[in-house]
């Protein structure tokens, strides 16, 4: 298992002092929102700023968009291959979303947690429920809300990736998606992207310090109190 160095905020190891490290189990950091509310922008910024955070790459039966790269944005698979993965228990969760199937591969997530690395999972509320059921205390969940319905619709049109009919379907589904905010540990209203990213970073920082996740804390304290 990898270890995480811990020092007082803003400080590194004092000159000449040994680096004291505390082993930590990673966490699953789940972020959900209705389409267009900002979870993807928040997630990408968070990944750029957090070196110990890795993105879970979902498998999907959705066709690849022109700018997407297989294995980087998604694992694009045929329906038959997806079915085999379901039968083999290869997913932490899977769901049907807008006529296509999505799933979170189990093996890479569990390997990262055991190594002390955190895993970011962008997912809808259906998948989040399954992740929480499968992951228990390893899961921290955040729901991102738009500042208004009008702003949500504006953002969906600004993206210009989906036809008008898809935008209408996403807006129609938004009410149901937003009704699940109570199922999450934290809720962030995305009025300003920098403020939202800062809020989500604060949540991640606090959750990393939970006593139960610092698996090497007992040994660390024994060392500190040794005569």
N, C-alpha and C positions, 0 to 999 in steps of 0.2 A: 504493500500500500504506500502511495506517495504521502509526503508530509507537507504541512503548511507552516512556514515560518511566522511567528507571531512576536511583534514588538509593540510598544506603546504607539498610539496614533502619530503618524508623521515621522517616526524614527526608524532607523535601521539598527543593525547590531552595533553596539558601542565598540570603539577601537580596542582591539586586543581581547575582546570577550568572545567566548564560544557561541556559535549560533545554536540556540535552543529551539527545537522544532516540536510541533505537536501534530501527531497524525490525526487526520480528519476524514470522515466519510463524506463523499459528495452528496449533492442533493439534486432532485429533479425540479427545475424551475419552470413551472407551467404558466404560459401567458395566453389569454384568450381575449377575443373581442368580436363584435360584429364586423363583417367585412368593411374596410374603409375607416375604422376607428383609430388605427395607428399602431397595431401590435407589431406589424412587420418592420416599420421604421424604428420603433423603440427597440425591438429585438436586434436588428442589425447594428444599431449604435451601441447597444450593450455589449455585443460580441466584439466590436472594435476596441472597447475600453476595458474589458475584463479578460485577462490572459488565461484564467483558469476556468473559463466558461466555454463549452463547446455546444454546437447546435446538433440536435437530433435530426437526422435526415429521414423524412417520412417516405414510405412507399406509396405510390398512387397508380391508379389505372387511368388517370386523366392524361390526355395527349400533351406532349411537350410543347410549350410556347417557344417562339423563335429565339428569344434571348436566354432560355433556360439551358442548363447543362445537367445531363444525367449524372447522378451521384453527388452533385453539389447542391442543386436546388431541391430535387426529389430523386427517389429511385423509381424510375418509370418502368412499370411491369405490366404484362398482359393479365387479363382477368383470370386465366387459368393458373398462372404463377401465384397470383394473390391468394387464390383459393387454397393452393397447396400450403402457403405460409400460414394461413388461418388454421388449417387442419393440423399443422405441426406445432401450433402454439408459439409461433415465432413473433407474435405481436404483443406488446403491452396493452394495446387497444387498437380497435379498427372500427370504421364507421362509413356509412354512405352519405356523401355530402354533394348536393347539386349533381346528382346522377353519376358520380364517380366515387370510387372507394379509396380510402386513405388508411394507413396504418403506421404505428410507431414500432420499428423493429426492437425486440427485447435485448438481444445479445450485446450490441454496442453500448446501450445505456447502462446495463448492469455492470459491464466491465469498467466503464468510466467511474461509476460511483465507488466501486471497490478500490480504485486507484486514487481516490480523493479528488476527483475532478467533478465539476458541476455540469449538468446537462440542461440546456434550454430547450423546451418543447413548446412550439407554437401549435395551438390546437383549438378546436371548437369545444363547446360545453359538453357535447356528447363524449368526446374523447377524454376530456378532463375528468369526467366522472369515473371512467374506467381506469385512468392513470392513478387517481387517488385510491381507488379500491385495490389496485395492484401494488402500489408503492407505499401506501400508509404514511409513516412519519418521514419517509424520504422525500415527500412531495411538498412544495410550497407553491401556492397558486395565486395568480394575479389576474384580475379582470379589468380590461381597459374600456372605458365608456367614452363616447364622443361628447362634446360640449352641448350639442343640440342635434335634433333630427335633421334640420335644414343643412347643418354643416356636414353631417354624415353623407347626405345625398350629394352635396357639392363635391366632396372628396371622391366619391365613387365615379362621378362623371369626369373629374379631373384626371383620374388614372388612365382613362381612355384605352383600357385593355379589353374590356368586355362590351358586347353589344347592348343596346338599350334594354332589350328584354331581360338580359341577365341582371342589369342594374335594378330593374323593377322587382325581380325575384329576390334579390339580396335585400332590398329595402323592405319588402313584405315579410321577410324572415327575421329582420332585425329585432322586432318586438319580442319574438319568442326567445331569441338569443340573449337579449338584454335582461329578460326576466330571470335569468339564472345567476345574476350577480351575487345573490346571497349565498351561493354554494362555494364561493372563493374566500381565501384567507384575507386578501387585500383587494381594494378597488381603487383605480386611478382614473380620474377624469382628464382626458387628454386635450386640454385647452392650448397648451404650448408644448412643443415636442421636447425642448431642452429641460423644462421643468418636470415633464413626465419621465424622461430618462433618469434625471437625478432622483426622483422619487423611487423608481424601480431599483436603481443602484443601491439606495439606502435600505430597501427591503432585503435585497440580496446580502448586503454586508451584515445586517443584523442576524439573518437566518444562519449565516456561516458560523456565527459565534455561539449558537445554541450549544449548551453543555453536552447534550446527548450526541451531537454530531462530532464533537471533538473526542474521538475514541482514545487518543493518547494523553488526555488531560490528567488522568489519575497518576500515570507514571511521571508526567511533567511536575506535578505538585509534590510527589514523593522526592524527586530530585531537588526541588527548591527547598524542602524542609529537612533534608538530610543533614545530620550533624557532621 
